[in-house]
């Protein structure tokens, strides 16, 4: 089968590899209904994350189970499933506490930019739908497995509440999903920080009430102006740079909360800065498995449409163009047809 392999910075290829096989009794093999490129895939593509060798790309997935290991009990061949990018057993103490992304058996999904994928710990990781979903829902169900789940976690970690004021730092797919999540959680005011018209438009469609194009200190000043010098109750940090992290913390009011989900690169926070800020911080890899049943239900009942975040669709063989389009900000998120 064809699959996406990253061989070095800027060098991503669609290559012929063997189809995945059951390796452990807890594995499942799924036939993907669609795949996609994640913003976090751009870090190694840009050379900002070390590579030990050729890297099998793809960690967002949904599709139909075709084979399960002998120990798998909760899913079976023929079922449509969605899973998290973090593999978990969903039974360890951390999983039961709602942090499946810190599972004692945690693995990170890979190799999902391909027609078939192996999912370890299938019982703990996969959630099946009752019936086969309509084709037009596939992009939204695919989004649930990472970007929607991650944006939702950012809002949850930032303690978004009904009537609250929320600022979202980052206008990529995760930031836009954070806007959607904040709206669903009842935020009264949602300030999306974005410089790009197409992303601003989608943010407004998902529930943003204000757009701020300034960044850094200027962005903080604009948030202060909009909130009568109070700051936001909740801030979602969805980028992962030193500037974005400081911007997010400085946008929050004293006692406010920051949910940070951008994979950090070069972020440095001093103890004195954090001590003086008096703000809550929670983030890290999103425990998407905690939210999967609820988010899948919202999609299946057509209450939300996160699939709109895919603004470019390409066949798998053209995956390199998908990476370039996202790297050059010509696309928010690329859907890969298999």
MARMARDO-103514 format. One record per residue: residue number from 1; x, y, z of N, C-alpha, C, O in turn. Coordinates in steps of 0.1 Angstrom, whole numbers, plus 5000, padded with zeros to 4 digits. Each point is the difference from the previous one (the first is absolute). Example, Ala and Ser with C-alpha at 12.3 -4.5 7.8 and 13.67 -1.06 7.14 Angstrom:
# MARMARDO-103514
1 5132 4943 5078 4991 5012 5000 5009 5012 5000 5010 5000 5007;
2 4986 5011 4986 5009 5011 5000 4992 5011 5008 5005 5011 5001;
# end
This chain:
# MARMARDO-103514
1 5008 4988 5000 4992 5012 5000 5009 5012 5000 5012 5000 5004;
2 4982 5012 4992 5007 5012 5000 4999 5007 5014 4989 4999 5006;
3 5021 5007 4999 5000 5006 5013 5009 5012 5000 5009 5001 4991;
4 4989 5009 5018 5008 5012 5001 5013 4997 5009 4998 4996 5011;
5 5013 5007 4983 5013 4999 5007 5007 5013 5000 5002 5006 4989;
6 5002 4999 5023 5009 5012 5000 5014 4995 5002 5004 4994 5009;
7 5004 5010 4981 5014 4995 5000 5010 5011 5004 5012 4997 5003;
8 4984 5015 4998 5008 5011 5005 4992 5013 4999 4989 5000 4994;
9 5017 5011 5011 4993 5013 4999 4996 5003 4985 5008 5000 4991;
10 4979 5003 5008 4995 5003 4986 4999 4988 4991 4996 5002 4988;
11 5008 4986 5016 5000 4989 4991 4990 4989 5005 5003 4991 5007;
12 4985 5011 4988 4989 4991 5004 4995 4993 4987 4999 5007 4989;
13 4999 4980 5011 4998 4992 4988 4988 4990 5003 4997 4997 5011;
14 4997 5000 4978 4990 4989 5000 5006 4988 4995 5004 4999 4988;
15 4999 4991 5020 5007 4988 4997 4993 4987 5002 4990 5000 5008;
16 5014 4990 4985 4994 4987 5001 5005 4993 5012 5013 4998 5002;
17 4979 4997 5008 5004 4993 5011 4991 4988 5002 4989 4999 4994;
18 5014 4992 5015 4992 4988 5003 4988 5005 5008 5000 5009 5008;
19 4988 4984 4990 4989 5003 5008 5002 4995 5015 5007 4991 5002;
20 4987 5017 5007 5003 4996 5015 4994 4987 5003 4990 4996 4994;
21 5016 4997 5016 4995 4987 5005 4997 5001 5015 5006 5009 5007;
22 4986 4982 4998 4998 4999 5015 5014 4996 5006 5005 4990 4995;
23 4999 5017 5015 5013 4997 5006 4998 4995 5014 5008 4992 5006;
24 4981 5013 5001 4997 4996 5013 4985 4997 5001 4992 5005 4992;
25 5004 4987 5018 4986 4996 5001 4991 5012 5002 4988 4998 4998;
26 5017 5013 5007 4992 5012 5003 4999 5009 4988 4994 5011 5001;
27 5011 4986 4987 5000 5008 4988 4987 4999 4993 4993 4990 5001;
28 5005 5020 4991 4990 5000 4989 5005 5006 4987 5009 5008 5001;
29 4987 4987 4988 5003 5006 4987 4988 5007 4995 4989 4994 4999;
30 5012 5018 4997 4989 5007 4994 5003 5005 4986 5011 5003 4996;
31 4979 4997 4996 5000 5006 4986 4995 5014 5002 4989 5003 5003;
32 5020 5007 4995 4997 5014 5002 4990 5005 4989 5001 4997 4988;
33 4989 5010 5017 4991 5007 4991 5005 5013 4994 4996 5004 4989;
34 5013 5002 5018 5007 5012 4995 5012 5002 5009 5001 4994 5011;
35 5009 5014 4985 5011 5003 5008 5003 5015 4999 4993 5007 4992;
36 5017 4998 5015 5002 5015 4999 5014 5003 5005 5007 4991 5005;
37 4997 5022 4993 5012 5005 5005 4998 5009 5012 4990 5008 5000;
38 5017 4990 5011 4999 5008 5012 5010 5011 5000 5011 4999 4995;
39 4985 5012 5012 5010 5011 5001 5013 4996 5007 5010 5005 4997;
40 4988 4985 5013 5012 4995 5007 5010 4992 4990 5011 4999 5003;
41 4983 4996 4986 5009 4994 4990 5010 5009 4994 5010 4996 4994;
42 4987 5017 5007 5008 5010 4993 5013 5002 5008 5010 5005 4994;
43 4990 4992 5019 5012 5003 5008 5012 4991 4994 5010 5006 4997;
44 4989 4981 5002 5011 4992 4994 5001 5004 4985 5012 4999 4995;
45 4978 5004 4998 5001 5003 4986 5008 5013 4998 5008 5001 4990;
46 4992 5008 5020 5008 5012 4999 5014 4999 5006 5008 5009 5000;
47 4994 4979 5005 5014 4997 5006 5001 5006 5014 5011 5001 5005;
48 4977 5001 5002 5001 5006 5013 4998 4989 5011 4998 5002 5012;
49 5001 4985 4983 4999 4989 5009 5009 4989 4994 4999 4997 4989;
50 5010 4997 5020 5010 4991 4994 4994 4987 4995 4990 4995 5005;
51 5016 5000 4985 4996 4987 4994 5011 4990 5002 5012 5003 4997;
52 4985 4985 5008 5009 4989 5002 5002 4992 4987 5009 4991 4999;
53 4982 5011 4992 4999 4992 4987 4987 5003 4993 4993 5009 5004;
54 5004 4984 4986 4987 5002 4993 4989 4998 5009 4999 4991 5009;
55 4991 5018 4990 4989 5001 5010 4987 4998 4993 4997 5006 4990;
56 4995 4984 5015 4987 4997 4994 4990 5010 5006 4999 5001 5012;
57 4995 5007 4980 4992 5011 5004 4985 4997 5001 4995 4991 4994;
58 4999 5017 5015 4985 4999 5001 4996 4994 5013 5003 4989 5004;
59 4989 5019 5004 4995 4996 5013 4985 5003 5002 4995 4998 5011;
60 4998 5007 4979 4986 5003 5000 4993 4989 4991 5004 4998 4989;
61 4985 4996 5017 4995 4989 4992 4986 4996 5004 4995 5003 5012;
62 4997 4992 4979 4987 4994 5002 4998 4990 4989 5006 5002 4989;
63 4986 4988 5013 4998 4991 4989 4993 4987 5005 4994 5000 5011;
64 5007 4990 4981 4993 4987 5003 5010 4989 5004 5011 4998 4994;
65 4986 4996 5017 5008 4989 5005 5000 4988 4991 4989 4996 4995;
66 5023 4999 5001 5000 4988 4991 5006 4988 5007 4997 4989 4995;
67 5010 5013 5016 5006 4988 5007 5003 5004 5015 5004 5012 5002;
68 4994 4979 5007 5003 5003 5014 5009 4989 5006 4999 4988 4995;
69 5009 5015 5015 5007 4990 5007 4991 4991 5009 4989 5004 5002;
70 5017 4985 5003 4992 4991 5007 4995 5005 5014 4990 4995 5005;
71 5016 5016 5000 4996 5005 5013 4990 5012 4999 4995 5005 5010;
72 5002 4999 4978 4992 5012 4998 4985 4996 5002 4995 4990 4993;
73 4998 5017 5015 4986 4997 5003 4990 5010 4997 4988 4997 4998;
74 5015 5016 5001 4990 5010 4999 4998 5005 4986 4990 5007 4998;
75 5018 4990 4993 4998 5003 4986 5002 4988 4991 5007 4991 5004;
76 4986 5009 4984 5001 4988 4992 5000 5004 4985 4997 5011 4997;
77 5008 4980 4995 5000 5003 4985 4987 5005 4995 4989 4994 5004;
78 5011 5016 4988 4988 5005 4994 4995 5013 5007 4991 5007 4994;
79 5014 4995 5018 4995 5012 5007 5008 5013 4996 5012 4999 4997;
80 4982 5012 5002 5006 5013 4998 5005 5005 5014 4993 5000 5009;
81 5020 5005 4991 5006 5004 5012 5008 5013 4999 5004 5003 4989;
82 4997 5004 5022 5008 5012 5001 5010 4997 5012 4995 4995 5010;
83 5017 5009 4989 5010 4999 5011 5007 5012 5002 5000 5010 4992;
84 5007 4991 5019 5009 5011 5004 5014 4999 4994 5004 4988 4998;
85 5002 5023 5001 5015 4999 4995 5008 4995 5012 5012 4995 4997;
86 4983 5005 5015 5007 4994 5011 4994 4986 5003 4988 4999 5002;
87 5020 4991 4997 4995 4986 5002 5000 4998 5015 5009 5003 5007;
88 4980 4991 4998 4999 4998 5015 4992 4988 5003 4992 4995 4991;
89 5010 4999 5021 4992 4988 5003 4986 5004 5006 4991 4992 5001;
90 5008 5021 5003 4987 5005 5006 4997 4993 5013 4988 5001 5004;
91 5021 4993 5003 4997 4993 5012 5010 5004 5011 4997 4997 5012;
92 5015 5008 4985 5010 5003 5010 4995 5012 5009 4990 5006 4996;
93 5016 4997 5015 4996 5011 5009 4999 5013 4993 4991 5008 5003;
94 5018 4995 4988 5000 5013 4993 4989 5001 4990 4993 5010 4998;
95 5004 4979 4995 4989 4999 4991 4986 5002 5008 4992 5008 4995;
96 5007 4985 5016 4988 5001 5008 4998 5014 5005 4989 5004 5003;
97 5022 5004 4999 4999 5013 5005 4998 5010 4988 4999 5012 5002;
98 4999 4983 4986 4997 5008 4988 5012 5005 4993 4999 5009 4991;
99 5013 4986 5011 5012 5004 4993 5006 4988 4993 5011 4995 5003;
100 4981 5000 4987 5005 4989 4992 5013 5003 4992 5007 4991 4996;
101 4996 5022 5002 5012 5003 4993 5012 4999 5009 5011 5002 4996;
102 4987 4994 5017 5011 4997 5009 4999 4985 5004 5005 4996 5011;
103 4988 4996 4981 4998 4986 5003 5014 4993 5003 5010 5003 4994;
104 4989 4988 5016 5012 4992 5003 5006 4992 4989 5011 4996 4999;
105 4980 5001 4991 5004 4993 4988 5000 5009 4987 4999 4995 4989;
106 5002 5018 5013 4998 5009 4989 5010 4998 4989 5012 4997 5002;
107 4982 5003 4986 5008 5001 4987 4994 5012 4992 4988 5004 5003;
108 5019 5000 4988 4995 5010 4990 4997 4994 4987 5009 4993 4994;
109 4979 5009 5001 4997 4994 4987 5009 5005 4989 5004 5012 5000;
110 4999 4980 4990 5008 5003 4989 4995 4992 4988 4993 4990 5001;
111 5011 5014 4987 4997 4992 4988 4986 5001 4995 4996 4991 4992;
112 4997 5020 5012 4986 5000 4996 4997 5008 4987 4989 5001 4995;
113 5022 5004 4999 4998 5006 4986 5003 4989 4990 5010 5000 4993;
114 4980 4991 5007 5001 4988 4992 4986 4993 5000 4991 5004 5008;
115 5006 4987 4983 4987 4994 4999 4997 4991 5012 4988 4999 5004;
116 5022 4995 5003 4998 4991 5011 5009 5004 5011 5011 5005 4998;
117 4985 4992 5015 5008 5004 5011 4998 4990 5011 4989 4994 5002;
118 5021 5003 5006 5000 4992 5012 4997 5009 5012 5008 5010 5002;
119 4982 4986 5006 4997 5008 5012 5003 4991 5012 4993 4990 5002;
120 5018 5013 5006 5002 4992 5012 4989 5003 5011 4993 5010 4999;
121 5006 4981 5011 4991 5002 5011 4986 5005 4995 4994 5009 5004;
122 5001 4983 4986 4988 5003 4993 4988 5002 5010 4992 5009 4998;
123 5007 4983 5012 4988 5001 5009 5000 5013 5007 4989 5006 5003;
124 5023 4999 5001 5000 5013 5007 5000 5012 4992 4998 5011 5005;
125 5006 4987 4982 5002 5012 4992 4989 5003 4990 4997 5012 4997;
126 4996 4978 4998 4990 5002 4990 4986 5000 5005 4996 4994 5010;
127 4996 5015 4984 4986 5001 5003 4992 4998 4988 5002 5006 4989;
128 4989 4984 5011 4992 4997 4988 4987 5007 5000 4994 5004 5010;
129 5001 4999 4977 4987 5006 4998 4990 4988 5000 5003 4989 4997;
130 4984 5014 5005 4990 4990 5000 4997 4995 4986 4997 4988 4997;
131 5004 5021 4993 4997 4997 4986 5011 5007 4992 5008 5008 5005;
132 4993 4988 4982 5009 5006 4991 4996 5015 4997 4989 5002 4996;
133 5020 5008 5007 4997 5014 4998 4998 5003 4985 5006 4994 4992;
134 4987 5017 5006 4999 5005 4986 5013 5005 4996 5008 5005 5008;
135 4995 4994 4979 5013 5004 4994 5003 5015 5003 5012 5003 5002;
136 4978 5006 4998 5004 5014 5002 5004 5003 5014 5005 5011 5003;
137 4993 4979 5007 5005 5002 5013 5014 4996 5003 5006 5002 5010;
138 5000 4991 4980 5013 4994 5002 5011 5011 5004 5007 4998 5009;
139 4993 5013 4983 5010 5011 5004 4999 5004 5015 5009 5002 5007;
140 4978 5000 4997 4998 5004 5014 5004 4990 5010 5006 5003 5011;
141 4991 4984 4986 5004 4989 5009 5015 4999 5000 5006 4997 5011;
142 5001 5005 4978 5014 5000 5000 5006 5011 5008 5010 4998 5007;
143 4984 5014 4993 5004 5011 5008 4999 4997 5015 5008 5005 5008;
144 4983 4987 4996 4998 4997 5014 5012 4993 5006 5004 5002 5011;
145 5003 4990 4981 5011 4992 5005 5012 5008 5005 5009 4995 5007;
146 4992 5018 4989 5011 5008 5005 4996 5014 5001 4998 5005 5011;
147 5001 5003 4978 4999 5014 5001 4987 5005 5007 5001 5009 5008;
148 4988 4984 4991 4988 5004 5007 5002 4996 5015 4998 5008 5009;
149 5007 4980 4993 5003 4995 5014 5010 5009 5007 4999 5003 5012;
150 5011 5002 4981 5010 5008 5005 4995 5014 5003 5003 5006 5011;
151 4990 5000 4980 4993 5013 5002 4991 5000 5012 4999 5009 5008;
152 4993 4980 4993 4991 4998 5011 5007 4999 5013 4996 5006 5010;
153 5015 4987 4990 5008 4999 5013 5006 5013 5003 5000 5004 5012;
154 5004 5004 4979 5005 5014 5003 4990 5008 5007 5003 5007 5009;
155 4984 4992 4986 4989 5008 5006 4997 4994 5014 4997 5007 5009;
156 5003 4980 4992 4997 4993 5013 5011 5004 5010 4997 5003 5012;
157 5016 4996 4984 5011 5003 5009 5000 5015 5004 5004 5003 5011;
158 4991 5006 4980 4999 5014 5003 4988 5004 5008 4997 5011 5002;
159 4995 4979 5002 4988 5001 5008 4990 5010 4994 4994 5009 5007;
160 5003 4989 4980 4990 5008 4993 4987 4997 5007 4996 4988 5001;
161 4996 5022 5002 4987 4998 5007 4990 5009 4992 5003 5009 4993;
162 4984 4988 5009 4989 5008 4994 5002 5015 5005 5002 5003 5011;
163 4997 5006 4979 5001 5014 5003 5014 5005 5000 5002 5012 5003;
164 5008 4980 4996 5014 5004 5001 5005 5007 4988 4995 4999 4989;
165 5017 5008 5013 5007 5006 4989 5012 4992 4997 5008 4997 5009;
166 4994 4999 4978 5010 4991 4996 5009 5006 4989 4994 5006 4991;
167 5019 4993 5010 5009 5003 4989 5007 4988 4995 5004 4991 5007;
168 4997 5008 4980 5006 4989 4993 5013 5004 4993 4999 5008 4990;
169 5012 4988 5014 5013 5003 4994 5004 4989 4990 5003 4989 5004;
170 4996 5015 4983 5003 4990 4989 4988 4998 4992 4989 4997 5005;
171 5013 5004 4982 4989 4999 4990 5001 4988 4991 4994 4999 4989;
172 5014 4991 5015 5001 4987 4993 4988 4992 5003 4990 5004 5006;
173 5010 4983 4990 4989 4992 5002 4996 4998 5014 4988 5000 5004;
174 5022 4998 5005 4997 4998 5014 4994 5013 5006 4990 4999 5008;
175 5015 5013 4989 4995 5012 5005 4985 5002 4995 4992 5004 5008;
176 5006 4993 4980 4986 5001 4995 4990 4990 5007 4989 5004 5003;
177 5016 4984 5000 4993 4991 5008 4998 5005 5014 4989 4997 5006;
178 5020 5010 4999 4999 5006 5013 4989 5010 5001 4992 5001 5009;
179 5007 5007 4980 4988 5010 4999 4987 4992 5000 4991 5004 5007;
180 5008 4985 4985 4988 4992 5000 4997 4995 5013 4988 5000 5005;
181 5022 4995 5002 4998 4994 5014 4995 5010 5010 4991 4998 5007;
182 5015 5014 4992 4997 5011 5010 4985 5004 4998 4993 5002 5009;
183 5003 4998 4978 4986 5003 4997 4991 4989 5005 4989 5004 5006;
184 5014 4984 4992 4992 4989 5006 4999 5000 5015 4990 4996 5005;
185 5021 5009 5001 5000 5000 5015 4993 5013 5006 5000 5001 5012;
186 4995 5007 4979 4992 5011 5005 5007 5013 5002 4994 5009 5006;
187 5018 4993 4989 5007 5013 5001 4992 5011 4994 4994 4998 4989;
188 5006 5013 5017 4992 5011 4995 5008 5009 4990 4995 5005 4990;
189 5018 4996 5013 5009 5007 4991 5012 4992 4996 5007 4994 5009;
190 4996 5004 4978 5011 4992 4996 5008 5009 4990 4996 5004 4989;
191 5016 4999 5015 5009 5008 4993 5011 4991 4993 5008 4994 5006;
192 4991 5006 4981 5009 4992 4992 5011 5009 4995 4998 5010 4994;
193 5015 4985 5008 5011 5008 4996 5005 4994 4987 5006 4989 5000;
194 4993 5019 4989 5003 4995 4987 5002 5011 4990 4995 5011 5002;
195 5015 4987 4989 5003 5010 4990 4995 4996 4986 5002 5007 4990;
196 4992 4981 5009 4997 4995 4987 4985 5000 4997 4992 4994 5008;
197 5003 5012 4981 4986 5002 4998 4992 4987 5000 4990 4999 5006;
198 5015 4990 4987 4992 4988 4999 4999 4994 5014 4989 4994 5003;
199 5021 5007 5005 5000 4994 5013 4991 5009 5010 4993 4994 5008;
200 5007 5019 4990 4992 5009 5007 4985 4996 4997 4992 5000 5009;
201 5005 4998 4978 4986 4997 4996 4995 4988 5006 4989 4999 5005;
202 5020 4990 4996 4995 4987 5006 4999 5002 5015 4991 4994 5006;
203 5018 5014 5000 4999 5002 5014 4986 5007 5004 4994 4996 5009;
204 5003 5013 4983 4987 5007 5002 4988 4990 4998 4990 5001 5007;
205 5011 4991 4983 4990 4990 4998 4999 4990 5011 4989 4996 5004;
206 5022 5001 5003 5000 4991 5011 4996 5006 5013 4998 4993 5010;
207 5001 5020 4990 4995 5007 5012 5008 5011 5006 4996 5006 5010;
208 5015 4998 4983 5008 5012 5005 4991 5012 4999 4993 5002 4991;
209 5009 5007 5019 4993 5013 5000 5009 5011 4997 4995 5011 4996;
210 5018 4987 5005 5010 5011 4997 5012 4994 4994 5003 4988 5002;
211 5003 5019 4989 5013 4996 4994 5011 5010 5004 4998 5012 4999;
212 5013 4983 5005 5012 5008 5003 5011 4996 4991 5004 4988 5001;
213 5001 5021 4991 5011 4996 4991 5014 5003 5006 5010 4995 4994;
214 4991 5013 5016 5013 5003 5006 5006 4988 5007 4992 4991 5005;
215 5021 5008 4996 5007 4990 5008 5008 5005 5011 5002 5012 5001;
216 5004 4979 5007 5009 5004 5010 4994 5011 5009 4989 4999 5004;
217 5020 5011 5000 4995 5010 5010 4989 5008 4994 4991 5004 5007;
218 5009 4998 4980 4989 5008 4994 4987 4992 5001 4989 5005 5002;
219 5012 4982 4996 4988 4991 5002 4994 5000 5014 4988 5001 5002;
220 5022 4999 5008 4996 5001 5014 4993 5013 5002 4989 5000 5007;
221 5016 5011 4988 4994 5013 5002 4986 5001 4994 4991 5006 5006;
222 5007 4987 4983 4987 5001 4993 4990 4992 5009 4988 5004 5001;
223 5016 4984 5004 4991 4992 5009 4997 5009 5012 4988 5000 5004;
224 5021 5006 5002 4998 5009 5011 4990 5011 4997 4990 5003 5008;
225 5011 5002 4980 4991 5011 4996 4986 4994 4999 4990 5007 5004;
226 5008 4982 4989 4987 4994 4998 4993 4996 5013 4988 4999 5001;
227 5020 4998 5009 4995 4995 5013 5000 5010 5011 5000 4997 5012;
228 5002 5016 4984 5000 5011 5010 5011 4998 5010 4998 5002 5012;
229 5013 4993 4983 5013 4999 5008 4999 4988 5010 5008 5000 5009;
230 4982 4991 4989 4999 4989 5009 5008 4988 4996 5007 4994 5007;
231 4992 5003 4980 5006 4988 4994 4989 4989 4999 4989 5001 5005;
232 5015 4988 4988 4990 4989 4997 4999 4991 5012 5010 4998 5007;
233 4979 4997 4995 4998 4989 5011 5008 4988 4996 5006 4993 5009;
234 4993 5003 4978 5007 4988 4995 5007 5003 4988 4996 5007 4991;
235 5016 4987 5007 5008 5002 4988 5005 4986 4995 5004 4992 5008;
236 4994 5006 4979 5004 4987 4994 5012 5003 4992 5000 5008 4990;
237 5012 4985 5014 5012 5002 4993 5002 4988 4990 5001 4989 5005;
238 4998 5014 4982 5000 4989 4990 5011 5001 4990 4998 4997 4988;
239 5014 5008 5016 5011 5002 4991 5012 4992 5004 5005 4991 4994;
240 5001 5013 5018 5011 4993 5006 5013 5008 4999 5011 4994 5003;
241 4989 5018 4993 5012 5008 5000 5002 5008 5013 4990 5002 5007;
242 5022 5003 4995 5002 5008 5012 4992 5013 5000 4994 5003 5010;
243 5004 5003 4978 4992 5012 4999 4986 4997 5003 4993 5008 5008;
244 5001 4981 4986 4986 4997 5002 4997 4997 5014 4989 5003 5005;
245 5020 4990 5002 4998 4996 5014 4999 5012 5009 4992 5001 5009;
246 5018 5008 4989 5000 5012 5008 4988 5009 4997 4994 5006 5009;
247 5002 4994 4978 4989 5008 4997 4987 4995 5006 4992 5007 5005;
248 5007 4979 4995 4988 4994 5006 4999 5003 5015 4990 5004 5005;
249 5021 4994 5002 5000 5003 5015 4997 5014 5003 4992 5003 5009;
250 5014 5007 4983 4998 5014 5003 4986 5005 4996 4995 5010 5004;
251 4998 4982 4987 4986 5004 4996 4990 4996 5011 4989 5005 5000;
252 5015 4986 5009 4990 4995 5010 5000 5009 5012 5010 5007 5003;
253 4978 4995 5003 4999 5008 5012 5006 4993 5012 5002 4988 4999;
254 5002 5019 5012 5005 4993 5012 4989 4990 5005 4988 5004 5001;
255 5016 4984 5001 4991 4989 5004 4994 4993 4988 4993 4991 5002;
256 5010 5014 4986 4995 4994 4988 5008 4987 4997 5009 4997 5007;
257 4986 4996 4982 5006 4987 4997 5004 4999 4986 4994 5006 4991;
258 5018 4988 5007 5005 4998 4986 5001 4985 4998 5006 4992 5007;
259 4988 5004 4982 5001 4986 4995 5010 5000 4989 4997 5005 4989;
260 5014 4988 5012 5010 5001 4990 5002 4986 4993 5003 4990 5007;
261 4995 5010 4980 5001 4987 4993 5009 5001 4988 5002 4990 4993;
262 5004 5022 5004 5010 5000 4990 5012 4993 5004 5005 5002 5011;
263 5000 4989 4980 5012 4993 5003 5012 5010 5002 5003 5007 4991;
264 5003 4993 5021 5009 5011 5003 5014 4999 4993 5005 4989 4999;
265 4999 5022 4995 5013 5001 4993 5007 5013 5005 4996 5010 4995;
266 5014 4988 5013 5007 5012 5005 4993 5008 5010 5003 5012 5002;
267 4987 4982 5005 4993 5008 5010 5008 5000 5013 5004 4989 5005;
268 4997 5023 5001 5008 5001 5013 4991 5010 5009 4998 5011 4996;
269 4998 4984 5015 4993 5007 5010 5007 5001 5013 5004 4990 5006;
270 4999 5022 4999 5007 5001 5012 4991 4998 5012 4988 5003 4999;
271 5018 4992 5012 4992 4999 5012 4994 5013 5005 4989 5001 5005;
272 5019 5009 4994 4996 5014 5005 4988 5004 4992 4990 5006 5005;
273 5010 4992 4981 4989 5004 4992 4987 4993 5003 4990 5006 5001;
274 5011 4981 5002 4989 4992 5003 4994 5003 5014 4988 5001 5002;
275 5022 5002 5007 4996 5003 5014 4992 5014 5000 4990 5001 5007;
276 5014 5008 4985 4994 5013 5000 4987 5000 4992 4991 5008 5003;
277 5008 4983 4988 4988 5000 4991 4987 4996 5007 4989 5006 4997;
278 5012 4985 5013 4989 4995 5007 4989 4995 4991 4988 5004 5000;
279 5015 4986 4992 4991 4995 4990 5001 4984 5000 5011 4995 5003;
280 4979 4999 4993 4999 4985 4999 5005 4995 4987 4997 5006 4989;
281 5012 4984 5011 5005 4994 4988 4997 4985 5000 5003 4993 5009;
282 4991 5002 4980 4998 4986 4998 5001 4997 4985 4994 5007 4992;
283 5013 4983 5004 5001 4997 4986 5007 4987 4997 5000 4990 5008;
284 5007 5009 4981 5007 4988 4996 4992 4992 4989 4990 5005 4995;
285 5014 4983 5003 4993 4992 4990 4985 4998 5004 4998 4996 5011;
286 4993 5006 4980 4986 4999 5003 4995 4986 5003 5003 4991 4993;
287 4990 5007 5018 4994 4987 5003 4987 4999 4992 4989 4999 5005;
288 5013 4999 4982 4989 5000 4990 4990 4989 5004 4988 5001 4998;
289 5017 4988 5006 4991 4988 5003 4990 5004 5010 4989 4994 5000;
290 5014 5015 5010 4990 5004 5009 4988 5007 4994 4988 4998 5004;
291 5014 5009 4985 4990 5008 4993 4993 4993 4988 4990 5004 4995;
292 5016 4985 5001 4996 4993 4987 4985 4997 5000 4993 5005 4990;
293 5001 4989 5019 4986 4997 4999 4991 5012 4998 4991 5000 4992;
294 5012 5010 5016 4992 5013 4999 5002 5007 4987 4990 5004 4994;
295 5022 4997 5002 5003 5007 4987 4994 4993 4988 4995 5006 4991;
296 5007 4980 5009 4994 4992 4989 4985 5002 5000 4994 5001 4989;
297 4999 5000 5022 4986 5002 5000 4996 5013 4995 4990 5001 4992;
298 5018 5010 5011 4997 5013 4995 5001 5000 4984 4992 5007 4994;
299 5018 4986 5001 5002 4999 4986 4988 4992 4993 4994 5004 4991;
300 5004 4984 5015 4990 4991 4994 4986 5006 5000 4992 4996 4992;
301 5005 5013 5018 4987 5006 5000 5000 5014 4993 4990 5007 5001;
302 5021 4995 4993 5002 5012 4991 4998 5013 5008 4995 5010 4995;
303 5009 4990 5018 5000 5013 5008 5012 5008 4998 5000 5012 5002;
304 5011 4982 4993 5012 5007 4997 5006 4995 4987 4997 4988 4996;
305 5011 5020 4997 5006 4995 4987 5015 5004 5000 5004 5009 4992;
306 5004 4984 5016 5014 5003 5000 5007 4997 4987 5011 5005 4997;
307 4983 4987 4994 5006 4996 4988 5002 5012 4990 5008 4999 4991;
308 4986 5013 5012 5002 5011 4992 5015 5005 5001 5004 5008 4991;
309 5003 4988 5019 5014 5004 5001 5009 4995 4989 5010 5005 4998;
310 4985 4984 4995 5007 4995 4989 4997 5009 4988 4989 4999 4994;
311 5021 5009 5002 4997 5009 4988 5008 4996 4988 5001 5007 4990;
312 5006 4981 5010 5007 4995 4989 4999 4984 5000 5003 4994 5011;
313 4993 5000 4978 4999 4986 5000 5008 4995 4988 4999 5005 4989;
314 5010 4985 5013 5009 4995 4990 5000 4985 5001 4998 4994 5011;
315 5005 4999 4978 5003 4986 5001 5013 4997 5007 5009 5008 5000;
316 4992 4981 5007 5011 4996 5008 5013 5002 4992 5011 5004 5005;
317 4989 4993 4982 5013 5000 4992 5005 5015 4999 5012 5002 4997;
318 4980 5008 5006 5004 5014 4999 5002 5005 5014 4999 5012 5002;
319 5004 4980 5008 5002 5004 5014 5010 5011 5001 4999 5008 5009;
320 5012 4991 4983 5011 5010 5002 4994 5014 4997 5004 5010 5007;
321 4987 4992 4984 4994 5013 4997 4992 5004 5012 4999 5012 5003;
322 4994 4979 5004 4992 5003 5012 5009 5005 5011 4996 5010 5007;
323 5016 4985 4995 5009 5005 5010 5005 5014 4996 5000 5009 5008;
324 5003 4993 4979 5005 5013 4996 4989 5010 5001 5003 5012 5005;
325 4985 4985 4992 4989 5009 5001 4997 5005 5015 4998 5012 5002;
326 5003 4978 5007 4999 5004 5014 5012 5008 5005 4998 5009 5008;
327 5014 4987 4988 5012 5006 5004 5000 5015 4996 5005 5009 5007;
328 4990 4993 4981 4999 5014 4994 4988 5007 5003 4997 5011 4995;
329 4994 4984 5014 4988 5005 5005 4990 5003 4988 4992 5009 5001;
330 5009 4983 4989 4990 5000 4989 4988 4992 5003 4990 5000 4994;
331 5012 4991 5016 4989 4992 5005 5000 4999 5015 5010 5001 5006;
332 4978 4998 5000 4999 4998 5014 5003 4986 5004 5008 4997 5009;
333 4985 4994 4984 5002 4985 5003 4997 4992 4988 4990 5003 4993;
334 5019 4988 5003 4998 4992 4988 4994 4986 5003 5005 4993 5008;
335 4984 5005 4985 4994 4986 5000 5006 4992 4989 5002 5004 4989;
336 5001 4983 5015 5006 4991 4990 4990 4990 4996 4995 4992 5009;
337 5002 5007 4978 4991 4989 4995 5008 4988 4998 5011 5000 4994;
338 4984 4988 5010 5007 4988 4999 4995 4991 4989 5005 4989 4998;
# end
